[in-house]
Amino acid sequence: MARAGFPVDLSGNFFLDPVAGNTYYSGVNLIPNRPLYLNSSAYPGHRMFNGGPDAANPAFSLPDGASQGNAPRNFLRGFPAVEVNAALRQDFHLYERLNLQFKAETFNLLNHPSFGYIDPYLTDLLFGQATKMLNQSFGASGSLYEQGGPRSIQLSLKFIF
């Protein structure tokens, strides 16, 4: 299984709609001629978006007032995912109508880390960095068998008669 990174929608200023009581975030401004990504072994997955409160030469800034910002939605990408899953099955004939089936399944055989959720809020200290592994990004379960989880092996025996 291989896929490209999911798009990430960046969020800027926090607002409260006084009429409806809803909260929302504005977009961000794109500063031209600056790199969108920073690469370093200090970041999870060796990459982060270029911005945030501590950035020296950021590619993004907060828009003024209630402006929505000029950066397009979903133009930055998260991390790609690569995973190898494999299964083997062997059937043994034991007696007349009695059979035994052995199955071994391996998930994330190469145990390659897959990073998931990236903090999209420009005002956060961890802006643009992966804060969760891919299997933790899908919800609360974090199952061993979800895409992006740790290497896991499942063995089973089944009698068929």
Steps between C-alpha positions, in 0.01 A plus 500: 500500500634840408331838487589867473464732799160641593447874442524728805279808537687767698319702769581853613303735726231366736158668479164473676182576305293701754169436320518121461753435778719292268879509507718489190852567379612723216750385241859624482700728273766349276830693495650460150851374424543307825523123531172332602673210678802477730708181501699387803553184702374699803138484370272196508525343155792740426263766365267778619313797355700824503318721751377540853588730790870404512574496126791722391394540136138372483306434180166581668360788704173582673260715296399842629164534674225271372668438162500138384861503377635443150642147533296241309327225696662155507810596299745346752530125536559282803712188499462214253440149632667178390413168658549133409244249627534128427305182571570128464245220524547125501224236502568151640272205430485298826223244466213449253303825554732652764742771387731735686569850370806698620519871421773757575439868428755779543410870502765767431758231430789748457393696813540829312370797707209686343432848633143628496345811655691824445419800722333753261463794743751773417498636858595163660858427603486166312357654182584296192642201691359149516354443845346154448581180319267411212300230684433745787374763255194299395325517836522370854545128432867493390472134407805291416341406170421850373701659224816657642509295820800315641607164360264228618454131427178303526501117504191280479405133490160388378347153489262449208261203504 
